[in-house]
Amino acid sequence: MYHQVCQTARECEISPALRVDVKSFENQMRVIKEIGVPLGLEEMIDRIKKQSRPDKLYFSITFDDGYRDNYFHAYPILRKEFIPATVFVTTGFIDNRNSMIPWWDRTRRIAEKMGDLPTNELKYLFDRVGFSHKDSRQALFRALNRYRKEIVYGRIRDDEFVERLNNATSDILDNQALKWDDLIKMVGDGLISIGAHSVTHPSLAFCLDAGLAEIKDGIDRIESMLQTRVSVFAYPFGKSCDYNQDTMRHLKELGIEAALTTISGINDDRADLFQMRRIPSSGMEGLDRFITRIKCANILGLKK
């Protein structure tokens, strides 16, 4: 499971769970071809439905959120290596690129410019999230994310924090989302498929009617713009608390064939197609560590 593919390893340091650099991504794709067989997600789902038990490792590559670096950095590598992939897009990010900035990009920006923020603003943020490791940008990013996620889940209401976070990152003028033209080009060569990932990236379990509008509107927008059927979905945030039985029921009623979580693990021939597991990428792990991990569990694969 990938999110962003950046040009340099330095860009991955603060949020390695969300970013991998181009060189590492290319090496990882080559390894996948050497030790297994890359499959499109739809073919992987068909194998699970048929309860096929292959004698090889199979992999499906996925990207969440729909960042534009997927087109500029990942797509050329996938084309060169002829590896299929699925990109799960958050349609609101595409349609509102100047106004809908993902909050985790705002928390990353705070960590990036930690030394340049006014002292009083930095103290406010540190105190609010209970942070004290002033020398660690990655730790600050994690602390801000934990607090911001509590707001998403409704466990905390802190409008002042959200407002000050937004004001402190007002220099982010573009969310770097894919454009519809990018998606049309990627889908056009048959190697890339597009899945839905909601409209605004909420935790669906905390939405009215378990996120029905978020799911349906996202699917409808993709199908309208790309003139292609959407059959797969990735839950925003993707942990077990982020969706529920009603969410899965909505997906099935809308014709979705499988839904992916961010829960770490593999999918064998008995996998629940509406709670498929994935193995996250890391922008800071070496190739040897990557090889060790996928020899035990493929990115979205079936056991031998």
N, C-alpha and C positions, 0 to 999 in steps of 0.2 A: 504494500500500500504506500503510495506516494502522494505528496501534496505539491511541493514546488521543486523545480530543478534549477539551481542557480549557477552562475558562471564560475564562481570561486568557492573554495572551501571556507574562506573567511566569512562569507555571507551565511554560512550554516551554523556558526558557533553559538549564537544565542538560542536558536530554536532547532536543534538537530533532529528532533522528532518530526518536524514539519518540512525540513529542507534537506536536499542532497545536492552536491555539486555535479556539474556536467561530466567531469572525468570519472568520478565514482559511479555515476549512473551508467555510463557507457561500459565500464568494466563489469558492472553487475549484470547488464543485459547479455554480455558475452558469456559470462559464467553460466547464466540460466540456459543458454543454448548448448553449452558444453555438457552440462550434467542432466539436462531434462528437455522437455518439449514445451515451448510456449503455445498456449491455446487462447483463442478468444473467449471471453467470459461466457458468451452464449453457448459455445461448444462445451465448456466446462460444466455448465448447468445441465445440458443434455446428458452428459455422462453420469452426473449424479442422479438424475431422474431415472436413468436406465440401470442404476446401481452397478455401473461398470467398474471392474477392479483391474486397472491396467498394470502392466509390468514395467512402467516407466514413471518418472516424476513429471507431473504436468503443472504448468504455471500459468496464471492469468495476471496480467499487470493492470493495476487500477490507479487512478488519480482522483483525489477528492477536491472539491471546491471550484475548480476551473480557472486556475491562474494562467496568464498568458505565456509564462515561460514554458508551460507544457507544449505549446505550439512552437516556440522559437528554439528551445533547448532539447526537450525530450523527443518530440516528433521526428526531427531529422535522424536521430539515433535509432528510433524504432523502425523508421523506413529503411535505413541502411542495413539493419540486422533482420529486417522483415519479421518483426515481433508485433502481434496484435495487442491492443490495449483498450481499456474502457475509461472514459473521462466522465466523472459525475459532476455536473455543473449546477451551481446555485444561480438560478436565472436572474434574481434580483441584482446580483453583483454585476452581471453583464449589462442589464438594462439601466443601472444607476451607478455607473462606474465612478462618478465624481462625488456622489453623495452617500453611497452605502459602503462605508469602509469597514471591513471585518474588525471586530474589537481586538482579536488576537494580533492583528497587524499594528494596532495602536499600542498595545502593551509591549510589543517588540520594539517599536520606535522609542518608547520611553526608555527601555533598557539600552538601546543603541546610543542615545544622547544623554545618558545618566549624568555624565560630568558637565553637561552644558545647561542643564535645567536650573532655574533660580533655586536658591537654597531653600526658601520657604515652600516652594512647590514640591521639591524632592522630599523634604521632611514630612509634608502632608501625606504623600503617597507611601513613604516608608512606614509612618505611624498607622496609616489606615490598614495596610495589609500585614502589619507585624513583621516588617523586614529590617534586618540589621547588618547584613553582609554587604557593606558598601563597595567591596572590591569585586563583586561577582554580578556581571550583567545577566548571565544565564539564570542565576538564582533569583534575581529580581523579576525577570520575565516569568518564571514559574510562580512566584508569589503573587504577582499581579493577575496572572491567569486564574489561579485558584480562587482569588477573591471575586474576580469578574464572573467566573462560572457560578459562584454562589448566588450572584445577582440573577443570572440566567435562570437558575433553578427556583428562584423566588424565595430562597432561604434568607436572603438579605435584601432589604430595599435601601439603596443608597444613590439617590439621584445626584447628589453633589459629587460623588466620586465619578460617576459616568460623565457628568458635565465637565469636570476638571480634566479627566482623561482625554475627552474629545478636544477640549481647548488646547491642551498641551501638545496635541498631535495634529493641530489644524494645518500643518505643513504637508500632510498627506493629501494630495489633490486628485489622486487616481488610485483606484483599488487594484490595478494591474490584472484585471480579469480578462479572460478571453473575449474576443469579439465574435459575433455571429458569423462573420465572414471566415474567421479562423476555423470555426467548427465545420462550416460547410466544406472547406478545403480538406480538412482531415477526414471527414466522413466520406468524401468523394472518392478516395482511393481504396476504400473498402477495408483498410487496416484498423481504423479507429472507430469504435462505437461510442455512443453517448448515452449516459444514464442520468436519471434525475436525482437531485440532492436538495430539494425544496426550493422555495423562493428567497427566504431571508436567513436560512441556516439557524432556525431555533431548535431547542430540544423539544421534539414533537410531543412527548408525553406530557409536557406542561402547556401545550396549546389547547385551545378550544376544540372539542371533538377530536382529540388526539392527532391534530395536525392535518385534518382532511383537506382544508383549503390550501395549505402549504404544499401538500403532496400533489393534489389535482392541478392547481394552477401552474406549478413547476413543470409537470408532465405536459400539460396542454401547450405551454409556451414553447417548449423544445420541439414538440411535434409540429407546431405551426411554423416555426422558423426553419426547421431542417427538413420538413416533409418526410419524416421517418418515424416509425413506431418506437416508443420507449418501452422496454420490457424489464429493465432492471433499475433498482433504487439503492442508494446508500444513505443510511440514517445519519443526519447531522450529529456530530459528536460521537455517536455510535456505541455508547455503552448501554448496558442493560436497563439503566434508569432513563434513557433517552427515548424509548419507545415502549409500547405496551401491546396487549392483545388487540385493542381497537385499532391501533396504528397498522398492525399487520393485516387486520381484516379489511381496512380501507385499501391497502395496497393490492390485495387479492381481488377485491371488487373492481378495481380500476384496471385490471389486466396485467399487473406486474407479476413476473414469473419468479423473481428472486430479489432478496434485499440483503445488503451487506452491512455488517457491524464494523466496529473498530476493535472488537475483542480479539485478542491474539490467539491464534490457533490455526489448525488445518481443517480441511473439509474432506471427510472420507465419503464412501458411498451411502452412508446413513445420515449425512448432514441435513440439518433443517434449512431448507432453501430460503427461509425468511429470517434466519439468524446466522448467515454465513460469516465465518471468521476470516481474519486476515492477519498477515504478519507485517508489522510496520517497518518502514525503512528507517535508516538513521544516517544523518549527514556527517557523523563523526566516527563511524566504525570503519575499520580497515577491511580490505577485501577478504582477508583470511577469516575474519570474524563473520562476515557476510556468508561466505561459503559454508562455514560450520553451521550457521543457523539454517540455511535452506536445505542442507543435506538432511536435517532432522525434520524440517517442516517447510514445504514450499509456499510461495506467496499466496496462492489460492489454489491449493492442489488436493490431490487424492493420494491416500496412502497406497503403498504397493499391495 
